[in-house]
Protein backbone atom coordinates (compact mmCIF):
# COMPACT_ATOMS: atom_id res chain seq x y z
CA UNK A 1 0.00 0.00 0.00
CA UNK A 2 1.22 3.48 -0.82
CA UNK A 3 -0.02 6.61 0.91
CA UNK A 4 -1.31 9.18 -1.54
CA UNK A 5 -0.95 12.79 -0.40
CA UNK A 6 -3.97 14.85 -1.38
CA UNK A 7 -3.11 18.40 -2.42
CA UNK A 8 -5.01 21.08 -0.52
CA UNK A 9 -6.80 23.31 -3.04
CA UNK A 10 -7.42 26.96 -2.24
CA UNK A 11 -10.07 27.11 -4.98
CA UNK A 12 -11.66 23.64 -5.27
CA UNK A 13 -14.10 23.01 -8.15
CA UNK A 14 -17.46 23.44 -6.41
CA UNK A 15 -16.39 26.55 -4.53
CA UNK A 16 -15.06 28.00 -7.78
CA UNK A 17 -18.31 27.21 -9.60
CA UNK A 18 -20.43 28.77 -6.84
CA UNK A 19 -18.33 31.93 -6.72
CA UNK A 20 -18.36 32.41 -10.50
CA UNK A 21 -22.06 31.57 -10.91
CA UNK A 22 -23.14 33.90 -8.11
CA UNK A 23 -21.07 36.75 -9.53
CA UNK A 24 -22.40 36.18 -13.06
CA UNK A 25 -26.00 36.05 -11.85
CA UNK A 26 -25.43 39.26 -9.90
CA UNK A 27 -24.19 40.97 -13.08
CA UNK A 28 -27.31 39.78 -14.90
CA UNK A 29 -29.34 41.03 -11.95
CA UNK A 30 -27.82 44.48 -12.36
CA UNK A 31 -29.11 44.53 -15.94
CA UNK A 32 -32.59 43.05 -15.50
CA UNK A 33 -33.16 44.00 -11.86
CA UNK A 34 -36.64 43.53 -10.44
CA UNK A 35 -38.05 41.23 -13.19
CA UNK A 36 -35.35 38.68 -12.38
CA UNK A 37 -36.13 38.79 -8.65
CA UNK A 38 -39.85 38.51 -9.40
CA UNK A 39 -39.29 35.22 -11.19
CA UNK A 40 -36.46 33.65 -9.20
CA UNK A 41 -36.65 35.11 -5.69
CA UNK A 42 -38.33 32.93 -3.05
CA UNK A 43 -41.89 34.23 -2.68
CA UNK A 44 -44.33 33.09 0.02
CA UNK A 45 -47.32 30.88 -0.68
CA UNK A 46 -50.20 33.35 -0.72
CA UNK A 47 -53.89 32.70 -0.03
CA UNK A 48 -56.06 33.16 -3.10
CA UNK A 49 -57.93 36.09 -1.57
CA UNK A 50 -54.66 37.98 -1.07
CA UNK A 51 -53.80 37.53 -4.73
CA UNK A 52 -57.27 38.55 -5.87
CA UNK A 53 -57.35 41.74 -3.77
CA UNK A 54 -53.87 42.77 -4.94
CA UNK A 55 -54.75 42.19 -8.59
CA UNK A 56 -58.02 44.10 -8.23
CA UNK A 57 -56.03 47.06 -6.93
CA UNK A 58 -53.65 46.88 -9.88
CA UNK A 59 -50.63 45.67 -7.90
CA UNK A 60 -48.11 43.25 -9.32
CA UNK A 61 -47.93 40.11 -7.24
CA UNK A 62 -45.97 36.92 -7.49
CA UNK A 63 -46.18 33.69 -5.53
CA UNK A 64 -44.14 30.61 -4.83
CA UNK A 65 -42.81 28.40 -7.64
CA UNK A 66 -40.84 25.18 -6.95
CA UNK A 67 -37.64 26.31 -8.69
CA UNK A 68 -37.39 29.27 -6.32
CA UNK A 69 -36.20 26.93 -3.53
CA UNK A 70 -32.87 26.83 -5.38
CA UNK A 71 -32.76 29.93 -7.56
CA UNK A 72 -33.19 32.38 -4.66
CA UNK A 73 -29.72 31.47 -3.39
CA UNK A 74 -28.04 32.90 -6.52
CA UNK A 75 -29.63 36.35 -6.16
CA UNK A 76 -28.36 39.09 -3.87
CA UNK A 77 -29.56 42.43 -2.63
CA UNK A 78 -26.37 44.33 -3.37
CA UNK A 79 -22.63 44.08 -3.84
CA UNK A 80 -21.89 43.95 -0.09
CA UNK A 81 -24.48 41.20 0.40
CA UNK A 82 -22.80 39.20 -2.36
CA UNK A 83 -19.27 39.90 -1.11
CA UNK A 84 -19.94 38.83 2.47
CA UNK A 85 -21.70 35.62 1.44
CA UNK A 86 -19.08 34.62 -1.09
CA UNK A 87 -16.19 35.40 1.24
CA UNK A 88 -17.72 33.28 4.02
CA UNK A 89 -18.50 30.49 1.55
CA UNK A 90 -14.89 30.45 0.38
CA UNK A 91 -13.37 30.90 3.85
CA UNK A 92 -15.18 27.99 5.46
CA UNK A 93 -16.12 25.96 2.39
CA UNK A 94 -12.65 25.22 1.07
CA UNK A 95 -11.74 23.14 4.14
CA UNK A 96 -14.95 21.13 3.81
CA UNK A 97 -14.60 20.47 0.09
CA UNK A 98 -10.97 19.39 0.59
CA UNK A 99 -12.09 17.10 3.42
CA UNK A 100 -15.23 15.61 1.85
CA UNK A 101 -14.53 15.87 -1.84
CA UNK A 102 -16.42 17.94 -4.39
CA UNK A 103 -19.42 15.63 -4.90
CA UNK A 104 -20.28 15.37 -1.23
CA UNK A 105 -19.72 19.07 -0.62
CA UNK A 106 -22.00 19.96 -3.56
CA UNK A 107 -24.75 17.70 -2.18
CA UNK A 108 -24.34 19.22 1.26
CA UNK A 109 -24.53 22.80 0.01
CA UNK A 110 -27.61 22.13 -2.13
CA UNK A 111 -29.39 20.40 0.76
CA UNK A 112 -28.66 23.40 3.00
CA UNK A 113 -29.89 25.87 0.37
CA UNK A 114 -33.13 23.99 -0.29
CA UNK A 115 -33.65 23.27 3.41
CA UNK A 116 -33.12 26.92 4.28
CA UNK A 117 -35.56 27.94 1.57
CA UNK A 118 -38.16 25.46 2.81
CA UNK A 119 -37.98 26.72 6.40
CA UNK A 120 -38.14 30.35 5.29
CA UNK A 121 -41.05 29.56 2.97
CA UNK A 122 -42.95 27.87 5.77
CA UNK A 123 -42.39 30.65 8.31
CA UNK A 124 -43.14 33.52 5.93
CA UNK A 125 -46.18 31.85 4.36
CA UNK A 126 -47.73 31.22 7.78
CA UNK A 127 -47.18 34.81 8.92
CA UNK A 128 -47.83 36.72 5.69
CA UNK A 129 -50.15 39.72 5.97
CA UNK A 130 -52.27 41.39 3.25
CA UNK A 131 -50.16 43.77 1.19
CA UNK A 132 -46.92 42.71 2.85
CA UNK A 133 -45.29 40.36 0.34
CA UNK A 134 -41.58 40.18 -0.28
CA UNK A 135 -39.13 37.63 -1.72
CA UNK A 136 -36.18 36.06 0.06
CA UNK A 137 -32.87 36.20 -1.81
CA UNK A 138 -29.26 35.37 -1.01
CA UNK A 139 -26.93 32.44 -0.40
CA UNK A 140 -26.92 32.96 3.36
CA UNK A 141 -28.90 29.80 4.13
CA UNK A 142 -26.33 27.65 2.35
CA UNK A 143 -23.47 29.63 3.88
CA UNK A 144 -24.82 29.11 7.40
CA UNK A 145 -25.03 25.39 6.66
CA UNK A 146 -21.37 25.50 5.63
CA UNK A 147 -20.53 27.36 8.84
CA UNK A 148 -22.31 24.70 10.89
CA UNK A 149 -20.40 21.93 9.11
CA UNK A 150 -17.09 23.72 9.70
CA UNK A 151 -17.85 23.93 13.39
CA UNK A 152 -18.67 20.21 13.51
CA UNK A 153 -15.73 19.03 11.40
CA UNK A 154 -13.14 21.38 12.89
CA UNK A 155 -14.56 22.18 16.34
CA UNK A 156 -11.28 23.33 17.90
CA UNK A 157 -10.17 25.41 14.93
CA UNK A 158 -9.60 29.02 15.93
CA UNK A 159 -11.58 31.80 14.26
CA UNK A 160 -10.41 35.38 14.70
CA UNK A 161 -13.36 37.72 14.94
CA UNK A 162 -13.27 41.32 13.80
CA UNK A 163 -15.98 42.55 16.18
CA UNK A 164 -15.00 41.97 18.93
CA UNK A 165 -11.35 41.36 17.92
CA UNK A 166 -10.87 38.07 19.79
CA UNK A 167 -10.04 34.45 18.87
CA UNK A 168 -12.74 31.83 19.45
CA UNK A 169 -13.05 28.11 18.75
CA UNK A 170 -15.26 27.26 15.78
CA UNK A 171 -17.68 25.17 17.84
CA UNK A 172 -18.42 28.05 20.21
CA UNK A 173 -18.68 30.51 17.36
CA UNK A 174 -21.32 28.36 15.66
CA UNK A 175 -23.31 27.89 18.87
CA UNK A 176 -23.27 31.60 19.69
CA UNK A 177 -24.14 32.62 16.14
CA UNK A 178 -26.97 30.09 16.02
CA UNK A 179 -28.39 31.38 19.32
CA UNK A 180 -28.26 34.97 18.03
CA UNK A 181 -30.07 34.00 14.85
CA UNK A 182 -32.75 32.20 16.86
CA UNK A 183 -33.23 35.23 19.11
CA UNK A 184 -33.54 37.65 16.20
CA UNK A 185 -35.84 35.27 14.31
CA UNK A 186 -38.25 34.83 17.22
CA UNK A 187 -38.27 38.44 18.40
CA UNK A 188 -38.18 40.06 14.95
CA UNK A 189 -35.77 42.71 16.24
CA UNK A 190 -33.65 42.57 13.09
CA UNK A 191 -36.27 42.75 10.36
CA UNK A 192 -35.32 42.42 6.71
CA UNK A 193 -32.93 39.53 7.39
CA UNK A 194 -34.02 35.93 6.75
CA UNK A 195 -32.99 34.55 10.14
CA UNK A 196 -35.13 31.43 9.81
CA UNK A 197 -33.47 30.67 6.47
CA UNK A 198 -30.12 30.81 8.26
CA UNK A 199 -31.39 28.47 10.96
CA UNK A 200 -32.95 26.21 8.33
CA UNK A 201 -29.63 25.87 6.53
CA UNK A 202 -27.90 24.94 9.78
CA UNK A 203 -30.66 22.50 10.77
CA UNK A 204 -30.72 20.59 7.49
CA UNK A 205 -26.93 20.60 7.38
CA UNK A 206 -26.84 19.08 10.86
CA UNK A 207 -29.30 16.36 9.86
CA UNK A 208 -27.27 15.47 6.78
CA UNK A 209 -23.99 15.30 8.70
CA UNK A 210 -25.63 13.06 11.28
CA UNK A 211 -26.80 10.82 8.43
CA UNK A 212 -23.27 10.66 7.05
CA UNK A 213 -21.58 9.87 10.35
CA UNK A 214 -21.56 6.10 9.82
CA UNK A 215 -20.84 6.19 6.10
CA UNK A 216 -17.35 5.56 4.67
CA UNK A 217 -15.21 8.61 3.92
CA UNK A 218 -15.88 10.39 0.64
CA UNK A 219 -12.17 10.53 -0.22
CA UNK A 220 -10.00 7.71 1.22
CA UNK A 221 -6.36 8.63 1.77
CA UNK A 222 -5.12 5.14 0.85
CA UNK A 223 -5.30 3.61 -2.58
CA UNK A 224 -3.87 0.34 -3.90
CA UNK A 225 -0.41 0.84 -5.30
Buried (B, 14 or more C-beta within 10 A) or exposed (E): EEEEEEEEEEEBBBBBEBBEEBBEBBEEBEEEEEEBBBBBBBBBEBEEEBBEBBEEEEEEBBBBEEEBBBBBBBBBBEEEBBEBBBEBBBBBBBBBBBBBBBEBBBBBBBBBBBBBBBBBBBBBBEEBEEEEBEBBBBBBBBBBBBBBBBBBBBEEBEBEEEEEEEEBBBBEBBEEBBEEBBEBBEEEEEEEBBBBBBBBBBBBBBEBBEEBEEEEEBEEEEEEE
